[in-house]
Amino acid sequence: MHSHANEGVSPGSTEGKIRCIFLSEFHATAGCKISCQVPENYISKEVFDAINVYIIPKQHLQRCILTVNAMEVKIVGYPVGIQDQQKYARNAFLFNLCFVCDSRARSVQYEPVVKKLSEYLIMMEEESCFLSREDDKLRLQKIFETVLRDLNERKVATIVEGDNTIYLKIVMHKPDPPPVKDHMVPLLLANLRDTPLENWDLTTQQILPYINGINHVARIAAEADVETDLVKSCIQNLVYYGVVQLLPILKYSNVYMTQNLKKLIQSTALSNACRKYVALQPDKLLPSVQKIFQFYASMTHGVTLRAICQRLCPQDNNIDERKMVIFGLQHKFIRCIQKYPVFTGSVPSGRQKMYTGLISFDEICCKTGLSPFTIEKDIEKDTNVTVIWK
């Protein structure tokens, strides 16, 4: 038995369907049993008898999400005890609404739904003994059938019982995005550029005009006059919700490598979107796919962006090379090969302490406030420093 904190992102877990919904209760004479299950007998009596101590647990575990992973199934429940000396034979009604998944399926996304549906059933029980009356079990089965079908097919379900209505929705949980650093460059996704500013929170409204795929976080904070840590937190939140993508700083000394470039040719919609995006003057003849492909295909180890521009003269073909790089990074046609200085001497001092092989040129420049040219000159003169490209 464990909570979602250590099972929701377990290695090898997959997004799985809800296989079964059942209600277990502690009967005054029969003890712990399944009183309603959809589909029937999905959880066998043998399996249930082996784990029922976790399905109807002690009082201190009531009203909290419990996940049991055993016997080739994963069961997510929300055990409840309703105290009433006059209404119930044993002074309380103990029950647990449970969702059942495959043992290796990710189940954390179902926990809020299990809790919300359980609270709905608590209300129904307190109003009309909906769960404890045997003649209501058929209605409960219909509810479970609707919830199971609709959540698996549409991830939303609506239940109407008399004057009571409940709306259920599965919200997929994402892993936390990596920490945002000063040298990272946020790019606002194209389909959100036209969203009115008043729809954003105040911090986002302040920094949004400076998010252009060129400015790094430290520059955005300075130009927007917002504390850097606040900008980082805001951008990390935007990354989590898929509003912003983080890119490396665009420099003409950068080296890029191609990957999955064939997608640009295979997809007409993607190639047309690229032609429109990278056009230096959109009102003129759009650049050809052949010229764009030639530019991307020229990117390889040891060849800087500056060298490619000098050879191909993209602006003569109505191509904005900066937008070309941004589009390629956004759609993963290319990736930036970063430089990492490594100090190989005995005792580092000053900036040498940053030359660990784990901190890129871009990050060092942002932390020190020095230009890449200055850092490169510094490293060229230092025989104890070598540079790794990766």
Summary of the structure (lengths in Angstrom):
residues: 390
radius of gyration: 29.4
end to end distance: 42.8
largest distance: 89.1
contacts: 1115
relative contact order: 0.08
helix: 42%
strand: 23%
